[in-house]
């Protein structure tokens, strides 16, 4: 019998060939993990207790079972193997220090590459709530993650100031900008940077993921001529709120109450030599009569009437809900990441996003099967179910069998 903390492996087979995590290996098959590990130059030159493939799955599991210690996550990775009863070699669960070193060897690059390969919008034509006419609804926004208070994290990412105590926050923070599909909450583009980099600057790295047929919603923090043109470059249409101080001269009043106007870059504020034509939708909300102003690249009211655009803008809040799912449900209230080095922080954030995408894709598939709106499926309940069932699937081999058959985890 193996000692506590050990499991046995079949003769001639490495433990890394036996690890599977149900929903995670469906979303991120071992063959794909091996490809991105090779692309990023992380293939091992010698046999290790923690090969790169195992470390990738470990980091994903770490963000699925957030709050569990390193060694407990490692046990969850291989839970169920002992029930096989045909293991000859003992495998000891690595120590916390060994796992930390393995994470540093892996780095963030394979997780970033995996995100780029897998994370896409998931809605199909019949997905309820994901579309407005011919447009796929997506939203852009930013958030921050609290980090362990280490010198390396503070130096790289920075920390916010406060009006109390020593005038600085207890935790360094990393800034993240993301694009999410409103109807499914699937995050399909993300950029990470120091706190000193504004979310609009990070957002420029997201815009290559925007394509024709998307309608991008953004709050008033994202307004700006250069940002507007960068977001439109791939053919997407935009619906953004603007601040009340933005000058929007009336060029032509339209029959639905909206009007055509022009925006210019701040550097062109007086000359207005290089304007961009937009359509403006104004409306009031609340008992105080607060005026909201939206600008859109959809210039023809017949394509999108003003009252429909005003109602549609509320969908922008779906990305707020998405970020809340990641930080406060998948992570937990008052989330502080566990990585003490900047490269580990980037690795961990992309792992959080990858796990969230896998869960949201699973929820979307379940909703379509039963004819429901994905919004009607509880993210928290799904997370609990996956956590409860995923370890029971760990004993299935993700390796292809002979004749090229690829067995799927249960």
Phi, psi and omega in degrees: 000140178290151175288163177305139182086002180238150168227157181261148178246150178298153180301130176080006182234132179280151178301325182298342178277355184246359185276130173213150182227046172053253185299328181288320179282341170291315181284325184230081184300151180305323180298321178291319177302315180298322179297311183290327176298317179293317179302325183269005177069035182250016178289134185286142174272347178217160181292132179234156174296329180238081175297163186302321180300317180297320182294321176301311179295326177298313182296321176297314179296325178301325180269350171274317179256053185297140183103342176275148178291162181308310185292327177291321176299319178299321178294320179297328178300323187246010180301135181102343181293326181297335182290344181297321176073012182229036184260137185254322182258145179271141176236118182271135176301126183298156176285164177302318180297319180295320179294319178300317178295322179295321177296319179295320177298319182293313181074181182276343189301315179297325179290320176296317179295321178296319177300314181296327182282326192254319193280108181225163168301142186247348183295143173249177187303329183263012178285117180295141173078002184262353189228151165233107185060237181270001187260135168278126183276124176226160180222153178240141177196174179228163177206177176230151175244130173288142184236158175304144184278080175245157180299321181295315179294319181295320181291319184281313187263333183082173179219150180286155175276162176224165180269002184239168174056233183273006178078020178217152181289157179291335186235139165297161180222141172257139178262140180229132170248143186215154169248133180226146174282123188296320186285339183236350184065020178281118176280125185237003172202142181205146174227142182239139179203178176294162180298331182289344179271121183293151182298331178291328176292315176298325183299331179300330177286346179275332194295335173300342178280351180275135184227169176301139182097357175260148171240115189262124178258140180210152179276181189290349176288348185259005184286142179163139184302311183297318179295319180301311182292324178295321180291329181278345192302328182271004177103359179288155170261157188234148172219099186238142172280148179235156178290156183293339183277350180291129180280121181231086181294143179281115177267319179204128176275134184256163189293338181269007179095347174280173178213154176277143180212189179221141171247153178225162176290155180302323180291345182249021188301321185270317182284325182050047185276340185227068185279161175239125181286132177223167173247138185249133176240121178244139178202164181246151178222147173082167182290338180275357177068033179298133183268127174256137176236125177246145170242144182221153175274354177275100189276337184265118179299337179293331178282327183202095180300153185301318183294327178289321178294321178299317178290325183292330186300335178299339178296343178300333182292347179296329178287329173298317178296323179298312180295327176295320177302315184292313188277317190258345179248305176294321178272300181132157180304142180054046182302130167233121179299164185260350187284130185262359179234147183304319180293326175293325178298311180298318178301315183291320180295316178295327176294319175303314181294321179295315179296317179299318179297319179299319179293317181292324176295318176300316180295321179296316179297318179295320180295317179296319181300322184261003178073032182250163169284132179305332179294343182273358176261131184286125176294317182298318180294319177300316179300316180296318180297315181296316178299323184287325188261340191294325184287336177289350180259008190285345186272001181271136182282129176274000180285143174295143176275183178293165186062017172076013179284136181247100181291141177263146175295152180289000000 
